[in-house]
Amino acid sequence: MARRRPSSISQGHIAHTPTLAGHGHGAMRAGITHQDCVDSVIARIRHCNLKSVVLVGHSFGGTVVQKVAEQVPDRIASLVFLDALILEHNQRVFDVLPSVFLDSLTTKNGDAPAVASFENTGHILPPPPWETWRDNFIQDAPEPLAQWAWEQLSPKPAQVNLDNLDLTRFYSLDIPKSLIYC
């Protein structure tokens, strides 16, 4: 739910951190769609009657803020994409993920589910293997911090990565956008 940082409040800012549907420890993941994630953010915006929102999306969250902006553009002051995935019209998350990540999810020994099998099953997507996480997502962190962060990862609903997004309206919006690439 909402987390407030004293420094943010003293500067007149309040940060809201809604949990996306199907994410977090113990969440139901099967059958969760990309739109369910979008609906989580929109519900927070409406519940708190937020206006002039600076909407920040990190990683997968970039795809979520794209759709949120389409659906409640009157509530959004600007968009910030922080090391975020940004889709083109009719793309899906799996279309833009790094191949090394996708390859790490492919069956090697017959025990782990292959990415292709998710397309018809609605399964969950396990966290990436340690090596993939370390080498591609947190390679500059000290080893103990990287290990701790990897241990905090939880499975994701697979369907959110497979839904093609109609972004026609997003690319016609006149909302200021910032891209931050670290």
Backbone bond lengths (Angstrom), bond angles and torsions (degrees), N, CA, C in turn:
res aa  C-N    CA-C-N  psi(-1)  N-CA   C-N-CA  omega(-1)  CA-C   N-CA-C  phi
1 M - - - 1.441 - - 1.520 109.28 -
2 A 1.306 118.04 -158.35 1.461 121.05 -175.17 1.527 110.84 -69.79
3 R 1.296 114.66 132.31 1.453 120.62 174.04 1.518 106.47 -120.00
4 R 1.296 116.13 132.39 1.457 120.05 -178.19 1.514 109.26 -117.30
5 R 1.304 115.19 135.33 1.452 121.04 177.58 1.517 107.57 -107.85
6 P 1.316 117.48 131.13 1.463 119.69 -177.89 1.521 113.46 -52.00
7 S 1.337 117.97 -41.06 1.462 119.02 -179.13 1.528 111.16 -64.75
8 S 1.325 116.86 -33.62 1.458 119.98 178.41 1.518 111.03 -68.87
9 I 1.322 116.72 -42.17 1.460 120.52 -179.20 1.518 110.00 -65.14
10 S 1.322 117.48 -42.19 1.460 119.85 -178.44 1.527 111.64 -63.93
11 Q 1.309 117.10 -22.25 1.459 121.33 177.68 1.521 111.46 -97.42
12 G 1.327 117.23 5.99 1.459 121.08 177.73 1.509 114.93 85.89
13 H 1.316 117.74 13.07 1.459 121.61 -179.19 1.520 110.46 -111.30
14 I 1.290 117.10 142.63 1.459 122.57 172.60 1.524 106.85 -126.03
15 A 1.322 115.56 125.82 1.462 120.76 179.69 1.525 109.42 -94.22
16 H 1.310 115.97 131.57 1.457 122.76 174.23 1.518 106.82 -112.55
17 T 1.316 116.16 136.03 1.458 120.50 -178.15 1.527 110.06 -128.99
18 P 1.326 116.81 75.91 1.465 118.38 -179.34 1.531 110.79 -67.10
19 T 1.308 114.74 143.03 1.463 120.20 174.82 1.522 108.18 -83.43
20 L 1.316 116.09 128.89 1.459 120.62 179.63 1.524 110.13 -72.15
21 A 1.306 116.33 144.33 1.469 121.16 176.06 1.526 109.37 -52.48
22 G 1.324 116.14 136.70 1.463 121.11 177.14 1.510 114.79 78.83
23 H 1.312 118.04 5.61 1.462 121.56 -178.62 1.529 109.49 -117.02
24 G 1.312 115.57 156.81 1.451 120.77 179.66 1.512 111.35 95.58
25 H 1.314 114.15 163.17 1.467 120.28 -178.00 1.516 110.64 -66.08
26 G 1.324 115.59 130.39 1.452 121.94 176.15 1.519 115.74 80.57
27 A 1.308 118.56 1.74 1.469 120.86 -178.97 1.526 111.13 -74.15
28 M 1.336 116.12 148.17 1.462 120.64 172.62 1.527 107.38 -72.07
29 R 1.306 117.84 130.58 1.458 121.17 -175.11 1.524 113.43 -114.14
30 A 1.311 117.13 -32.22 1.466 120.65 -176.84 1.524 109.75 -62.30
31 G 1.313 115.59 131.76 1.458 121.11 175.48 1.513 115.38 82.07
32 I 1.329 118.19 -0.82 1.465 120.88 179.19 1.525 108.58 -76.38
33 T 1.332 115.90 130.70 1.469 121.76 -179.28 1.520 110.78 -104.94
34 H 1.312 114.07 169.19 1.465 119.76 175.54 1.524 109.98 -58.35
35 Q 1.334 116.82 -40.87 1.471 120.41 179.80 1.524 111.51 -62.05
36 D 1.332 118.08 -33.44 1.467 120.68 176.14 1.532 110.40 -60.88
37 C 1.329 116.72 -39.35 1.472 120.80 177.56 1.524 110.35 -65.60
38 V 1.311 116.37 -44.20 1.471 121.70 177.60 1.528 109.54 -59.76
39 D 1.315 116.42 -44.74 1.466 121.22 -179.53 1.527 111.77 -60.66
40 S 1.335 118.10 -32.25 1.465 121.41 177.64 1.524 111.23 -60.71
41 V 1.316 116.12 -43.01 1.469 120.64 -178.92 1.526 110.32 -72.43
42 I 1.321 116.35 -43.68 1.462 120.13 179.61 1.531 110.51 -61.77
43 A 1.314 117.35 -40.19 1.467 120.75 178.76 1.525 110.37 -60.95
44 R 1.322 117.16 -40.84 1.473 121.07 178.88 1.528 110.64 -64.45
45 I 1.324 115.81 -44.98 1.462 120.63 179.54 1.528 110.46 -59.75
46 R 1.300 115.99 -45.48 1.475 119.96 -178.61 1.522 111.87 -71.85
47 H 1.343 117.23 -43.48 1.460 121.11 -178.72 1.533 111.12 -59.24
48 C 1.312 116.66 -40.21 1.469 121.49 -178.88 1.523 112.35 -91.56
49 N 1.346 116.08 2.38 1.466 121.91 -178.23 1.528 111.70 50.49
50 L 1.332 115.46 47.42 1.460 121.25 -177.80 1.522 110.50 -78.79
51 K 1.318 114.52 139.86 1.467 121.96 177.15 1.519 107.60 -135.99
52 S 1.307 116.79 158.80 1.470 121.99 -178.77 1.523 111.50 53.35
53 V 1.306 115.41 44.83 1.468 122.65 -176.81 1.526 110.32 -76.87
54 V 1.326 115.34 133.46 1.459 121.19 166.60 1.525 104.28 -93.85
55 L 1.308 115.23 105.23 1.466 121.58 -173.27 1.520 109.21 -94.01
56 V 1.337 115.91 119.73 1.460 121.81 -176.74 1.518 109.19 -110.43
57 G 1.316 115.75 129.76 1.459 121.61 176.16 1.510 110.05 -121.57
58 H 1.329 116.66 128.87 1.455 122.06 176.93 1.526 108.71 -115.29
59 S 1.310 117.11 136.46 1.457 123.09 177.51 1.533 109.86 55.26
60 F 1.334 118.53 -124.54 1.462 122.19 178.28 1.532 111.05 -55.60
61 G 1.318 116.86 -31.25 1.465 121.91 -179.53 1.522 113.51 -57.82
62 G 1.323 117.26 -23.32 1.463 119.91 176.00 1.514 111.69 -60.37
63 T 1.319 116.37 -39.29 1.465 120.05 179.46 1.521 110.90 -70.40
64 V 1.316 115.97 -31.07 1.467 120.41 178.96 1.525 109.97 -70.20
65 V 1.341 117.77 -46.17 1.465 118.63 -178.28 1.524 111.44 -65.91
66 Q 1.326 117.60 -28.05 1.465 119.38 175.36 1.528 110.33 -57.83
67 K 1.328 116.49 -47.54 1.466 120.58 -178.33 1.530 112.14 -75.03
68 V 1.325 117.94 -35.29 1.466 120.30 177.05 1.523 109.25 -60.50
69 A 1.322 116.65 -45.12 1.467 120.61 -179.58 1.524 111.28 -59.64
70 E 1.316 117.00 -37.66 1.471 120.30 177.08 1.525 111.60 -63.08
71 Q 1.315 116.07 -39.35 1.456 120.11 -169.75 1.526 114.17 -89.11
72 V 1.328 117.81 -22.96 1.475 120.14 176.01 1.529 110.11 -136.82
73 P 1.318 117.74 55.15 1.467 119.81 -174.90 1.534 113.14 -62.31
74 D 1.317 117.35 -27.65 1.461 120.92 -179.76 1.527 112.38 -69.48
75 R 1.321 118.23 -13.85 1.470 122.15 -179.75 1.531 112.41 -98.68
76 I 1.329 117.30 -9.27 1.467 121.39 -171.15 1.527 110.68 -103.98
77 A 1.354 116.26 124.16 1.468 121.44 176.93 1.524 110.74 -86.34
78 S 1.327 116.40 -39.57 1.460 120.86 178.71 1.514 109.99 -162.49
79 L 1.314 114.68 162.58 1.463 122.60 179.00 1.520 108.85 -117.43
80 V 1.323 115.96 138.85 1.459 121.42 175.10 1.522 107.25 -125.07
81 F 1.303 115.86 123.32 1.458 122.48 177.50 1.526 107.00 -104.92
82 L 1.331 116.23 108.05 1.459 122.49 -176.49 1.529 109.20 -104.39
83 D 1.331 116.19 107.19 1.469 120.17 -174.94 1.523 109.73 42.85
84 A 1.301 115.54 49.27 1.465 122.27 -169.91 1.519 112.47 -105.93
85 L 1.318 113.90 153.69 1.460 120.44 168.61 1.527 106.99 -79.16
86 I 1.312 115.98 133.96 1.463 121.68 177.35 1.519 106.37 -128.23
87 L 1.320 115.41 119.10 1.457 120.07 -176.22 1.523 111.55 -94.25
88 E 1.306 114.53 153.37 1.457 121.34 169.24 1.529 107.00 -91.24
89 H 1.312 115.45 166.42 1.464 120.52 179.58 1.522 110.70 -52.29
90 N 1.320 115.86 133.15 1.460 125.55 175.52 1.528 114.30 69.37
91 Q 1.322 118.07 15.73 1.456 120.65 173.33 1.517 109.03 -91.00
92 R 1.321 114.66 167.15 1.457 122.19 173.98 1.523 107.32 -125.98
93 V 1.316 116.85 161.68 1.457 121.26 -176.68 1.524 110.81 -56.12
94 F 1.331 118.55 -44.06 1.464 120.67 -179.30 1.529 112.23 -60.53
95 D 1.324 118.37 -19.49 1.464 120.48 179.13 1.525 112.34 -72.77
96 V 1.337 117.48 -21.54 1.463 119.62 -175.15 1.527 114.05 -118.24
97 L 1.334 117.59 -2.07 1.464 119.47 177.98 1.525 109.96 -70.06
98 P 1.314 116.66 147.56 1.466 119.63 179.22 1.529 110.84 -59.43
99 S 1.308 115.55 139.53 1.466 120.05 -177.80 1.524 111.64 -60.71
100 V 1.332 117.94 -32.05 1.460 119.85 179.63 1.530 110.03 -63.35
101 F 1.325 117.22 -34.81 1.454 120.78 177.64 1.524 109.99 -69.26
102 L 1.325 116.52 -48.58 1.465 120.04 179.54 1.525 111.60 -61.70
103 D 1.333 116.53 -40.60 1.462 120.30 178.88 1.525 111.30 -62.00
104 S 1.338 116.77 -33.55 1.465 119.47 -178.84 1.523 111.98 -69.83
105 L 1.341 117.05 -16.08 1.463 121.17 -179.94 1.522 112.73 -95.37
106 T 1.318 116.91 -4.40 1.456 121.68 -177.41 1.521 110.32 -81.31
107 T 1.308 116.33 141.36 1.454 121.56 -180.00 1.520 110.56 -59.31
108 K 1.326 114.61 128.89 1.464 120.22 176.16 1.530 110.06 -111.62
109 N 1.349 115.63 -33.82 1.460 119.21 -175.20 1.526 112.82 -122.34
110 G 1.312 117.06 7.45 1.449 120.57 178.71 1.519 114.61 87.03
111 D 1.340 118.07 -5.00 1.461 120.99 -177.26 1.532 112.81 -94.55
112 A 1.302 117.19 -37.27 1.469 120.41 -175.91 1.525 109.85 -89.84
113 P 1.324 117.69 146.31 1.467 119.46 178.87 1.521 111.13 -67.40
114 A 1.300 116.83 140.84 1.455 121.64 176.70 1.525 109.19 -86.95
115 V 1.319 115.75 150.86 1.457 120.81 179.20 1.524 110.15 -54.19
116 A 1.305 117.51 -42.91 1.463 120.54 -176.92 1.519 112.29 -59.79
117 S 1.326 116.89 -31.58 1.454 118.95 -177.97 1.522 112.41 -70.34
118 F 1.325 118.70 -20.19 1.458 121.82 -179.67 1.521 111.54 -67.38
119 E 1.308 117.61 -26.79 1.455 120.71 -172.54 1.526 112.54 -60.00
120 N 1.301 118.69 -26.26 1.459 120.70 -177.93 1.529 113.64 -116.78
121 T 1.334 118.14 2.13 1.449 118.92 -171.97 1.520 115.14 -114.51
122 G 1.318 119.34 -28.36 1.450 120.98 -175.46 1.517 112.65 72.96
123 H 1.326 118.14 23.89 1.459 122.72 179.74 1.522 111.87 -68.27
124 I 1.306 113.68 176.85 1.456 119.33 175.01 1.526 109.29 -93.94
125 L 1.302 114.64 157.31 1.457 122.14 -179.96 1.524 107.65 -104.54
126 P 1.326 117.58 116.93 1.466 119.05 -178.58 1.531 110.67 -69.62
127 P 1.325 117.12 159.71 1.468 118.92 173.62 1.528 109.31 -59.57
128 P 1.319 116.33 154.99 1.463 117.80 178.81 1.523 110.76 -65.52
129 P 1.322 116.86 154.78 1.464 119.93 175.01 1.530 110.27 -58.48
130 W 1.325 116.26 154.37 1.458 122.07 -178.33 1.531 111.79 -49.30
131 E 1.313 117.81 -48.48 1.463 121.20 -175.74 1.534 111.03 -60.81
132 T 1.325 116.71 -41.47 1.464 120.67 179.62 1.522 109.83 -65.15
133 W 1.326 116.27 -44.96 1.466 121.03 179.14 1.528 110.36 -61.15
134 R 1.312 115.80 -51.07 1.471 120.99 -176.26 1.521 111.29 -61.82
135 D 1.318 117.88 -46.90 1.460 121.61 -172.53 1.526 114.02 -80.13
136 N 1.321 118.28 -19.50 1.460 119.41 -172.29 1.523 115.15 -123.97
137 F 1.313 117.70 -17.58 1.454 119.06 -175.18 1.523 113.63 -118.89
138 I 1.325 118.13 -22.71 1.458 119.79 -174.92 1.535 109.54 -149.03
139 Q 1.325 116.15 38.88 1.450 122.20 -172.03 1.526 114.75 -66.14
140 D 1.322 118.11 -20.57 1.458 119.42 -177.77 1.529 113.35 -99.81
141 A 1.313 118.05 4.83 1.466 121.56 179.31 1.523 110.03 -87.16
142 P 1.314 116.88 152.20 1.475 118.48 173.07 1.530 109.50 -59.65
143 E 1.299 116.29 146.38 1.472 122.15 -176.06 1.536 113.22 -51.75
144 P 1.341 119.67 -47.26 1.482 117.98 -179.75 1.533 112.90 -61.42
145 L 1.310 117.51 -38.43 1.460 120.48 178.57 1.528 110.30 -67.55
146 A 1.319 116.92 -43.51 1.468 120.88 178.93 1.529 110.18 -61.08
147 Q 1.331 117.17 -43.67 1.466 121.29 179.65 1.526 110.14 -63.19
148 W 1.329 117.24 -44.12 1.461 121.16 179.44 1.534 110.34 -61.35
149 A 1.330 116.87 -45.96 1.465 120.71 -179.20 1.526 110.65 -62.41
150 W 1.335 117.64 -42.78 1.458 121.29 179.26 1.527 110.79 -61.52
151 E 1.322 117.41 -39.12 1.461 121.24 179.80 1.529 112.23 -67.11
152 Q 1.330 118.11 -19.54 1.466 121.76 178.89 1.526 112.16 -83.42
153 L 1.328 117.68 -14.34 1.463 120.86 -178.08 1.525 110.99 -64.43
154 S 1.302 114.98 146.84 1.463 119.72 176.07 1.525 107.80 -129.28
155 P 1.314 117.27 161.26 1.468 119.85 178.80 1.527 111.10 -59.50
156 K 1.322 115.34 157.22 1.464 122.25 177.53 1.514 109.17 -117.02
157 P 1.310 116.30 153.96 1.464 117.87 171.83 1.531 108.66 -68.06
158 A 1.314 117.12 126.71 1.465 121.07 -175.90 1.522 112.65 -67.08
159 Q 1.327 117.36 -35.31 1.469 120.56 -173.48 1.528 112.77 -59.90
160 V 1.336 117.40 -29.78 1.471 119.56 -178.53 1.521 111.42 -61.19
161 N 1.326 116.19 -24.07 1.462 121.81 179.61 1.525 112.98 -88.12
162 L 1.313 116.64 -11.35 1.464 121.38 -173.99 1.523 113.81 -107.00
163 D 1.323 117.20 -11.62 1.464 120.71 -178.73 1.527 110.50 -75.94
164 N 1.326 116.74 122.53 1.460 120.66 173.48 1.529 107.76 -72.38
165 L 1.321 116.72 134.32 1.458 120.39 -176.07 1.518 111.16 -104.89
166 D 1.309 114.85 126.37 1.463 121.24 172.55 1.518 106.28 -80.34
167 L 1.315 117.00 107.45 1.461 122.15 -176.86 1.528 112.47 -114.29
168 T 1.313 116.27 20.65 1.459 120.39 179.65 1.525 110.64 -53.82
169 R 1.312 116.14 -48.10 1.469 120.31 -177.31 1.528 111.46 -68.01
170 F 1.330 117.95 -38.24 1.464 121.28 -178.97 1.522 110.95 -54.77
171 Y 1.312 116.41 -46.48 1.460 119.73 -175.09 1.528 113.17 -74.71
172 S 1.326 117.65 -4.65 1.468 120.05 174.54 1.530 111.99 -104.69
173 L 1.340 117.99 -1.74 1.464 121.20 -178.98 1.528 111.11 -73.16
174 D 1.327 114.58 144.69 1.457 120.46 178.63 1.535 109.14 -103.24
175 I 1.318 116.18 54.03 1.462 122.73 177.79 1.531 107.16 -106.66
176 P 1.333 117.22 128.78 1.478 118.70 178.14 1.532 110.95 -58.74
177 K 1.330 115.17 140.94 1.462 121.32 -178.00 1.532 109.34 -130.16
178 S 1.312 115.45 138.58 1.469 121.82 175.48 1.518 108.17 -123.24
179 L 1.318 115.73 141.37 1.464 122.36 177.27 1.517 108.11 -116.21
180 I 1.317 116.49 126.29 1.462 121.12 176.43 1.518 106.70 -120.31
181 Y 1.318 115.56 121.16 1.462 121.60 -179.71 1.518 107.46 -119.53
182 C 1.315 116.43 113.26 1.476 120.33 -177.74 1.517 110.20 -93.33
